[in-house]
Structure formats: structure tokens, C-alpha cells
Amino acid sequence: MSTLITVKETLWSDLDVEATLDAPIGPLTWYETGGRAEALISPKSLKALQLLCQRCDESGIPVRVLGSGANLLVADEGVDGVIIRFNQPAFQEILWNDLDNGNPTRIGAGVDLMGIVQESARRGLSGLSQLAGIPATIGGAVRMNAGGSYGDTAQSIHSIELMTMSGKLCTLTAADLDFGYRHCALPAGIVIAAHCNLRATDPVALRAHVKEVFEYKKRTQPMGDRSAGCMFKNPIDPSTGKRESAGKLIDLAGMKGKSSGGAFVSEKHGNFIGIRDGGSANDVLALAFDVQQQVFDHSGIQLEREVVVWSQGGAFK
Ligand SMILES: Cc1cc2nc3c(=O)[nH]c(=O)nc-3n(C[C@H](O)[C@H](O)[C@H](O)COP(=O)(O)OP(=O)(O)OC[C@H]3O[C@@H](n4cnc5c(N)ncnc54)[C@H](O)[C@@H]3O)c2cc1C
């Protein structure tokens, strides 16, 4: 790591956390590549997270949250500051509720999305089946408004609990978050939990829907590749004002199957950039840049990256 180490263990040594200094975080992402973080911290309680955020805020230490790393590329040179991970039970609780009986279901930010889609279907509670097969934590799904042809995260959200970077807790409603296509107007802060509108329904039909969504995803996307899902957002075509498939534009620009170092554009879905053994984050970035250039030259449309890239020198991202 080339920057000065700014993080000191005194920030958390008296807190209920698990911490690793100079932690390899690239391997924790779906790309399984990329560098290290100054510190990787798993808080064991809300209080520990709160005090850690306050101290980092006062010391000007950047804090980032790692979900399941399914939409993330960590630069080869690594990242500065503190990376928070919600893999402790305090952030993986689920309080099940049927909205028709009063309250939404509270889902901790670290809960695995694929797991809860299956479990809610098993319980006959509808509201999340449109997200079947999407790798994420609930926190990451809210932040990205993950979704696809069958719907998105926004349509399930009643409200979220957010911790600001200075450690204050607040509740935001779905309206506050102004969700849009792969967009959530999340203020700088950390999603602690999402309150989701789940309702009792016919369990047989619900399980069939989950299966349908999952099968569609498997058929159309290279789920077995090491990737971060779609590299680019579907852009708005200026001539029609409608969203155009980025995958189709990449295909038309002749980029399907192209590679750079260990990175390659998927033959199955042009908007997925995969990586082979030994490939680096730089290989992925170089190929993504090339794809952007070729699409622009071919169609005049500038693709905007959907995948989040962490590198050094960032504040909260
Ligand atoms: C094979 C594959 C298929 C995919 N298919 C789809 C798809 O169909 N539709 C789709 O939308 N996406 C898809 N993706 C992308 C990915 O699944 C989503 O973007 C998902 O929401 C990422 O969640 P995560 O927990 O992995 O977040 P990460 O990748 O870990 O993080 C993404 C961003 O969210 C932030 N974040 C994470 N947790 C929190 C939190 N608690 N509070 C605040 N910020 C947080 C991170 O800091 C980062 O900025 C796919 C990815 C893969 C690898």
C-alpha cells in the first residue's frame, strides 16, 4: 500500500469489534481480485459501530461499507481508511412480520439477499421474489437499488435505518430515498437495517415465481463467471428518451468476447466483464474503458459505470 497508514488501533481497541489491519479485501469481492484495506472491522454491536464512526469522523478517516462485494472492484493498490463489514449476528437479525397485521419486516443490513428471498418464499411472505438470484446483502441492495426485469429493491422498501458518518441514527422513508433505476439518494451514511413490506400470499405461487425469476437470470446472465454483474447502467438513448440495453450497445460495437489481460467481455451478456485466474483490477478497468470508448465511437452514447470502484483517497463511498 503506497499511502501513509493513517488508521490506528486505538480507534477501536476498547470496542466490541473484530479487526484486521492491512486486510486483503479484494478476495472478499465477487471478482476475487484487488488489493488490501488499512483496516477491516466487523462491529459486534450498534454501540461499537456508533463509537467507531464518531472517532473516524473526528480523525478524518474514510469509512466504507463492504456488503457481499457483488458490485465492487477494489483497486490493485488497495484502499485507505476503515472498511466495515456486517458479518456479525447483531447486523444479521430478521424480525418477520406480515404487513397486513401491522408492521413491515425488519432486515439487518448484513443479511444475505438470496437467502432471505428463499426464506420469505418458504414462509409464504411476498415482497422480495423479484430479486431472486441477485447476490447482495440487504444494505448493498438498498444502496444500489438492485433489480432487474421483474422489479427492484425499492418496491419492497417501507423505510431504512441509517447511521450518519458522525454516528447519529435516523429513519428514512422510501420517499426520502427517491429511488430510481439503479439509484438511491442515500445520504452519506451506513444502512443498518431495511424495513420491507412483506405480505402473506399463496406460498405455492410465490415459490413458483421465485423459481421463474431465478431461471430467467440463469438463462440470460453468466452467473458462474467472476464479475460484479452489469458493468454499466443502461443509458438513456437521447433520440428516444428511453433506456437502451448497454449489453446490446456493447454487442453492436463489436466488443462481445474481447479481452484485455485477464479480463474479458462475456459472450453470454456483453455488459458483464469477467476475470480469469491471475487477472487484476487494472485489467478490468482497462477493458471497461475500452468498451466505453468503442460504444461511444459506434453509437455516440456515453456509458456510465454501475460497478463501484474503490481506490485510495476516497471519502465515504
Ligand atoms: C453474478 C452477478 C449477478 C448480478 N446481477 C444483478 C442484477 O440482476 N441486478 C442488479 O441490480 N445487480 C446485480 N448484480 C450486482 C450486485 O448484485 C448488486 O449491485 C448488489 O446490490 C450489491 O450488493 P452488495 O451487498 O454485494 O454490495 P457491495 O458490492 O459490497 O457494495 C456496493 C456498494 O454498496 C455500498 N454498501 C454496501 N452495504 C452498505 C450499507 N449497509 N450501507 C451503505 N452502503 C452500503 C458499498 O459501500 C458500495 O458502495 C450482480 C452481481 C453479480 C456478481
PDBQT file of the ligand as one rigid body, heavy atoms in Angstrom, charges set to zero:
ROOT
HETATM    1  C1  LIG A 401     -23.269 -12.675 -10.876  1.00  0.00    +0.000 C 
HETATM    2  C2  LIG A 401     -23.867 -11.333 -10.523  1.00  0.00    +0.000 A 
HETATM    3  C3  LIG A 401     -25.159 -11.021 -10.920  1.00  0.00    +0.000 A 
HETATM    4  C4  LIG A 401     -25.716  -9.783 -10.606  1.00  0.00    +0.000 A 
HETATM    5  N1  LIG A 401     -26.977  -9.489 -11.011  1.00  0.00    +0.000 NA
HETATM    6  C5  LIG A 401     -27.546  -8.304 -10.692  1.00  0.00    +0.000 A 
HETATM    7  C6  LIG A 401     -28.881  -7.993 -11.086  1.00  0.00    +0.000 A 
HETATM    8  O1  LIG A 401     -29.579  -8.797 -11.703  1.00  0.00    +0.000 OA
HETATM    9  N2  LIG A 401     -29.387  -6.782 -10.733  1.00  0.00    +0.000 N 
HETATM   10  C7  LIG A 401     -28.638  -5.872 -10.016  1.00  0.00    +0.000 A 
HETATM   11  O2  LIG A 401     -29.154  -4.780  -9.721  1.00  0.00    +0.000 OA
HETATM   12  N3  LIG A 401     -27.384  -6.145  -9.633  1.00  0.00    +0.000 NA
HETATM   13  C8  LIG A 401     -26.814  -7.332  -9.952  1.00  0.00    +0.000 A 
HETATM   14  N4  LIG A 401     -25.526  -7.598  -9.579  1.00  0.00    +0.000 N 
HETATM   15  C9  LIG A 401     -24.786  -6.584  -8.808  1.00  0.00    +0.000 C 
HETATM   16  C10 LIG A 401     -24.988  -6.731  -7.285  1.00  0.00    +0.000 C 
HETATM   17  O3  LIG A 401     -25.583  -7.983  -7.016  1.00  0.00    +0.000 OA
HETATM   18  C11 LIG A 401     -25.869  -5.617  -6.712  1.00  0.00    +0.000 C 
HETATM   19  O4  LIG A 401     -25.408  -4.330  -7.055  1.00  0.00    +0.000 OA
HETATM   20  C12 LIG A 401     -25.957  -5.705  -5.192  1.00  0.00    +0.000 C 
HETATM   21  O5  LIG A 401     -26.893  -4.754  -4.739  1.00  0.00    +0.000 OA
HETATM   22  C13 LIG A 401     -24.626  -5.466  -4.491  1.00  0.00    +0.000 C 
HETATM   23  O6  LIG A 401     -24.823  -5.660  -3.096  1.00  0.00    +0.000 OA
HETATM   24  P1  LIG A 401     -23.582  -5.972  -2.157  1.00  0.00    +0.000 P 
HETATM   25  O7  LIG A 401     -24.079  -6.221  -0.787  1.00  0.00    +0.000 OA
HETATM   26  O8  LIG A 401     -22.736  -7.036  -2.750  1.00  0.00    +0.000 OA
HETATM   27  O9  LIG A 401     -22.813  -4.572  -2.183  1.00  0.00    +0.000 OA
HETATM   28  P2  LIG A 401     -21.259  -4.324  -2.427  1.00  0.00    +0.000 P 
HETATM   29  O10 LIG A 401     -20.906  -4.741  -3.791  1.00  0.00    +0.000 OA
HETATM   30  O11 LIG A 401     -20.470  -4.891  -1.311  1.00  0.00    +0.000 OA
HETATM   31  O12 LIG A 401     -21.219  -2.734  -2.330  1.00  0.00    +0.000 OA
HETATM   32  C14 LIG A 401     -21.803  -1.941  -3.363  1.00  0.00    +0.000 C 
HETATM   33  C15 LIG A 401     -21.967  -0.505  -2.817  1.00  0.00    +0.000 C 
HETATM   34  O13 LIG A 401     -22.934  -0.529  -1.775  1.00  0.00    +0.000 OA
HETATM   35  C16 LIG A 401     -22.405   0.050  -0.592  1.00  0.00    +0.000 C 
HETATM   36  N5  LIG A 401     -22.961  -0.615   0.568  1.00  0.00    +0.000 N 
HETATM   37  C17 LIG A 401     -22.979  -1.954   0.849  1.00  0.00    +0.000 A 
HETATM   38  N6  LIG A 401     -23.611  -2.162   2.028  1.00  0.00    +0.000 NA
HETATM   39  C18 LIG A 401     -23.962  -0.947   2.510  1.00  0.00    +0.000 A 
HETATM   40  C19 LIG A 401     -24.605  -0.498   3.699  1.00  0.00    +0.000 A 
HETATM   41  N7  LIG A 401     -25.015  -1.342   4.644  1.00  0.00    +0.000 N 
HETATM   42  N8  LIG A 401     -24.796   0.839   3.863  1.00  0.00    +0.000 NA
HETATM   43  C20 LIG A 401     -24.373   1.723   2.917  1.00  0.00    +0.000 A 
HETATM   44  N9  LIG A 401     -23.764   1.361   1.784  1.00  0.00    +0.000 NA
HETATM   45  C21 LIG A 401     -23.552   0.047   1.583  1.00  0.00    +0.000 A 
HETATM   46  C22 LIG A 401     -20.893  -0.206  -0.702  1.00  0.00    +0.000 C 
HETATM   47  O14 LIG A 401     -20.186   0.684   0.133  1.00  0.00    +0.000 OA
HETATM   48  C23 LIG A 401     -20.686   0.048  -2.176  1.00  0.00    +0.000 C 
HETATM   49  O15 LIG A 401     -20.652   1.437  -2.434  1.00  0.00    +0.000 OA
HETATM   50  C24 LIG A 401     -24.956  -8.837  -9.868  1.00  0.00    +0.000 A 
HETATM   51  C25 LIG A 401     -23.653  -9.169  -9.442  1.00  0.00    +0.000 A 
HETATM   52  C26 LIG A 401     -23.116 -10.390  -9.759  1.00  0.00    +0.000 A 
HETATM   53  C27 LIG A 401     -21.729 -10.716  -9.275  1.00  0.00    +0.000 C 
ENDROOT
TORSDOF 0
